[in-house]
Amino acid sequence: MGFVKRIWHDPVWSKVIAAGIIVGASQVITRWPSSVIYRWLDVPVTVTRGQLIIWPLQAVAALIAAAAVTASVRAHSAKSTRPARTATTSPQVARQDEANAPAPPDPPAAVGPPEDLEQLVTEALRLDGRFAEEEAYRKTLVSRYVRSSGAVCGVSSARDEGVTVSIQPYADDNRYVYVTFPKSMRERAFGLHKDDVVTITGKLTDTRGPWAYITGDGLQITQKRA
């Protein structure tokens, strides 16, 4: 029943159905006794039934069918030329996406010319006995890019197949610098000899008293042991 209602209310099919009804009605009328039709319409008998009924009804049916075809063509044309619907995002969803988006990575820290490690350690030793000031100052030294020179005291293995080189900046002092290099520097570091003079660069990771600890990235021999 629902299918019949949809067809009946359809703008195209309803016209087709109407045309079919008119054509069917015309066929029924043509089969009635001609005398009954003529007497009812008061038409002379000389007028044929086809001239009286068939042609007007068929003309009306043709007009309805043409209107149905025209409506169908227009509907199809409008559907094909209708612009595509673009997807839009509501402001609330956009704000939620922005909130959930990962934060951009921090830019890499710029590495400038290395600072002289001995000067930094000397300044820390001047604050000896002034514990709060010394501790605050040593914290500012962490992660600074530094340079140090001195005689090689020893070479040993470190974690992750790294290597640690210990140097003594001053021969008559108890200051020592421990520099840890990655695995790629292992062969070069173990090729050093005791008392070779080297210059190292790297990031300062800690200072304790006169000692300093560095993650090294540069190693240059400035003087070989005699």
C-alpha positions in Angstrom: 0.0 0.0 0.0 2.8 2.4 0.8 4.4 1.7 -2.6 1.1 2.7 -4.3 0.9 5.9 -2.3 4.5 6.8 -3.2 3.8 6.3 -6.9 0.5 8.2 -6.8 2.1 11.2 -5.2 5.2 11.1 -7.4 5.1 14.1 -9.8 6.1 12.0 -12.8 4.3 8.7 -12.2 1.1 10.4 -11.2 1.0 12.0 -14.7 1.7 8.7 -16.4 -1.1 7.1 -14.4 -3.5 9.9 -15.4 -2.6 9.4 -19.0 -3.2 5.7 -18.7 -6.6 6.3 -17.1 -7.7 8.6 -19.9 -6.6 6.2 -22.6 -8.4 3.3 -20.8 -11.5 5.4 -20.4 -11.5 6.2 -24.1 -11.3 2.5 -25.0 -14.2 1.8 -22.7 -16.3 4.6 -24.2 -15.7 3.3 -27.7 -17.2 0.0 -26.8 -20.5 1.5 -25.5 -23.5 1.5 -27.8 -23.1 4.5 -30.1 -26.7 5.4 -29.9 -26.5 5.9 -26.2 -23.5 8.2 -26.5 -25.1 10.2 -29.3 -28.4 10.7 -27.6 -26.7 11.8 -24.4 -24.5 14.3 -26.2 -27.3 15.2 -28.7 -24.9 14.7 -31.6 -26.0 13.7 -35.1 -25.4 10.1 -36.0 -23.2 11.2 -39.0 -20.4 12.1 -36.5 -18.3 9.0 -35.9 -17.3 7.9 -32.5 -13.6 8.3 -33.2 -14.1 12.0 -34.2 -16.3 12.6 -31.1 -14.4 10.9 -28.3 -11.1 9.2 -29.2 -9.1 12.1 -30.6 -9.7 14.6 -27.8 -8.9 12.0 -25.1 -5.8 10.8 -26.9 -4.6 14.4 -27.2 -5.1 15.0 -23.5 -3.3 11.7 -22.7 -0.4 12.7 -25.0 -0.1 16.1 -23.3 0.0 14.5 -19.9 2.6 12.0 -21.0 4.7 14.8 -22.5 4.5 16.7 -19.3 5.6 13.7 -17.3 8.6 13.1 -19.6 9.6 16.8 -19.4 9.4 16.8 -15.5 11.5 13.7 -15.4 14.2 15.2 -17.6 14.2 18.4 -15.6 14.5 16.5 -12.3 17.4 14.4 -13.6 19.2 17.5 -15.0 18.8 19.4 -11.7 20.2 16.4 -9.8 23.2 16.1 -12.0 24.1 19.8 -11.9 23.6 20.2 -8.2 26.9 21.2 -6.6 28.6 18.5 -4.4 28.1 19.1 -0.7 31.5 19.8 1.0 32.3 18.5 4.4 32.5 21.1 7.1 33.8 21.0 10.6 32.0 22.6 13.4 34.0 25.1 15.5 33.6 22.8 18.6 35.2 19.9 16.8 38.0 22.1 15.4 38.8 23.3 18.9 38.8 19.8 20.2 41.2 18.7 17.4 43.5 21.5 18.2 43.5 20.6 21.9 44.3 17.0 21.1 47.0 17.8 18.6 50.5 16.9 19.7 52.7 19.9 20.7 55.4 20.8 18.1 58.9 19.6 19.0 61.2 22.0 20.7 63.7 23.6 18.4 67.3 22.2 18.7 69.4 24.2 21.0 71.9 26.4 19.3 75.5 25.4 20.0 77.8 28.4 20.2 81.5 28.6 20.8 82.6 26.4 23.8 83.3 28.1 27.1 86.5 27.6 29.0 85.9 24.9 31.6 88.8 25.9 33.8 87.5 29.4 34.3 84.0 28.1 35.3 85.5 25.6 37.8 87.8 28.3 39.2 84.8 30.5 39.8 83.0 27.7 41.6 86.0 27.0 43.9 86.0 30.7 44.9 82.6 30.1 46.4 83.9 27.3 48.6 82.3 27.5 52.1 79.4 29.7 50.8 77.2 26.6 50.3 74.0 28.1 49.0 75.8 30.4 46.5 78.1 27.6 45.3 75.3 25.2 44.8 73.2 27.7 42.9 76.2 28.6 40.7 77.1 25.0 39.9 73.5 24.3 38.8 73.9 27.1 36.2 76.9 25.2 34.7 74.9 22.1 33.8 74.4 21.6 30.0 76.9 24.3 29.1 79.0 23.6 26.0 82.6 23.7 27.2 86.2 23.1 26.2 89.1 21.8 28.3 92.7 20.9 27.7 95.1 18.8 29.7 97.3 15.7 29.9 95.7 12.3 29.6 95.6 10.4 32.8 93.7 7.3 31.8 91.3 5.6 29.4 88.5 3.2 30.4 85.4 1.5 29.1 82.0 3.2 29.8 78.4 2.1 29.5 76.9 1.2 26.1 80.4 0.4 24.8 81.4 4.0 25.2 84.8 5.2 26.5 85.9 7.6 29.2 89.0 9.7 29.0 90.3 11.4 32.1 92.5 14.4 31.8 94.3 16.7 34.2 94.3 20.4 33.2 97.1 21.4 35.5 100.0 19.2 36.5 100.3 20.5 40.0 96.6 20.5 40.8 94.0 17.9 41.8 91.5 18.9 39.2 90.4 16.2 36.9 88.0 16.2 34.0 86.2 13.0 33.0 85.0 12.9 29.4 82.7 10.1 28.2 82.6 9.5 24.4 80.3 7.3 22.4 81.2 4.0 20.9 82.3 5.6 17.6 85.2 7.3 19.5 86.3 4.1 21.3 89.2 3.2 19.0 90.5 6.7 18.8 90.4 7.2 22.6 92.2 3.9 23.3 94.9 5.0 20.9 96.0 7.8 23.3 99.0 7.5 25.5 99.4 8.7 29.1 100.5 12.3 29.2 99.4 13.1 25.7 98.0 16.6 25.7 94.5 16.8 24.3 91.7 19.3 23.8 88.2 18.1 24.3 84.7 19.7 23.7 81.3 18.6 25.0 78.3 19.2 27.2 79.0 19.7 30.9 76.8 17.3 32.9 78.1 17.8 36.5 80.7 19.4 38.7 81.8 18.1 42.1 84.5 20.0 43.9 87.4 20.4 41.5 86.1 17.6 39.2 84.0 18.0 36.1 82.0 15.5 34.0 81.5 16.0 30.3 79.6 14.2 27.5 82.2 14.7 24.8 81.8 15.2 21.1 85.3 16.4 20.1 88.8 15.0 20.8 91.9 16.6 19.4 95.5 15.6 20.2 97.5 18.9 20.6 100.8 17.3 21.8 102.0 13.7 21.8 104.0 12.4 24.7 107.7 12.7 24.2 
